[in-house]
Amino acid sequence: MPEAVPDPAAAQPVVTPLTTAALILVATIEPGGESSVREVLPDLAAFARSIDFRVPDAGLACVTGFGSNAWDRLFAGPRPSSLHPFQELHGARHHAPATPGDLLLHVRGERMDACYEWAARLLDRLGGAVTVVDETQGFRYFDHRDLLGFVDGTENPIGAGARTAALVGPAADPAFAGGSYVIVQKYLHDLASWNTLSTEEQERVIGRTKQDDVELPDDVKPPNSHVALNTLTAPDGTAREILRANMPFGSFEQGDFGTYFIGYAADPDVTEQMLRNMFLGNPPGTYDRILDFSTAVTGTLFYAPSADFFDAPPPSPALSGTESLSQPASAPVARITVPADARDGSLHIGSLQESAQ
């Protein structure tokens, strides 16, 4: 019997339609800043309600996630069963780095001013307790295209399928049902090299047609195309899916252009298998050809708890006397620097369709 679909009312706004604007912040918690972070958690929903009341057309959706090491610094007791540091990948030609990140703030809406307001209120409350190490402002690009020119999101699950793909079910981890594992990566596109390819060659790299967004037939689609390597099937024949929330972004001053990949999953291994296919190859050596034009510069795994978690978070390890669970060391805290010669963008590891709740 299939597992019950998680209740969307109990979750943070993970399964929401694609918006016009997004603000993605990754932050580290300073030593001694744990209490300040914990104190603000019950107020996060109130920040959003206040903005929504004043700007009802903003469609604000705010998701907060915690990294593996941060979880142990903030909360005593049980932890999400599949939460761990991002798994760095070294392929024969391409590298998926692991970068610092204790907090993920994924803020979406139809107006960037509303996204800014929510983040500004939160960071003002936190003060010096956290340091923002990566900030990305995303935007909708025409008919949901990425900066490579392809529609991004066609195969995203919708409705109940989206909730099943993105939210932890009650049978999988009862104490953390309704939450979601989030992997984020920033990719830098080399648009100059990409634009030297013919449309037909670009389509073979992606595995879909560029103009009308149709998947190439299996006998035409190369095995190292992005679509081929990101299509996963379970032993019983069902699709293994994630919910993508990618957004294009760019900076003319810095010369960085691309898409920020955000993948929500009930089981992080689904996203991780996609990444292994891309960077290591499946079979080994058959890496995703899109990586020849798109460089990963960040990589972090978070767990975004259910909405009611924030009303009464677990006690602090310091107050309970509980030692933090032993976890693999995370990447050193450092501000992320984008290579000057790269062009930013997120892999289609994210095709994202507008998902209905």
Buried (B, 14 or more C-beta within 10 A) or exposed (E): EEEEBBEBEBBBBBBBBBBBBBBBBBBBBBEEBBEBBBEBBEBBBEBBEBBBEEBEEBBBBBBBBBBBBBBBBBBBEEBBEBBBBBBEBEBEEBBBBBBBBBBBBBBBBBBBEBBBBBBEBBBEBBEEBBBBBBEBBBEBBEEBBBBBBBBBBBBBBBEBBBBBBBBBBBEBBEEBBBBBBBBBBBBBBBBEEBEEBEEEEBBBBBBBBBEEBEBBEEEEBBEBBBBBBBBBEEEEEEEBBBBBBBBBBBEEEEBBBBBBBBBBBBBBBBBBBBBBBBBBBBEEEBBBBBBBBBBBBBBBBBBBBBBEBBEEBBBBBBEEEBEBBEBEEBBEBEEBEBEEEBBBBBBBBBBBBEBEB
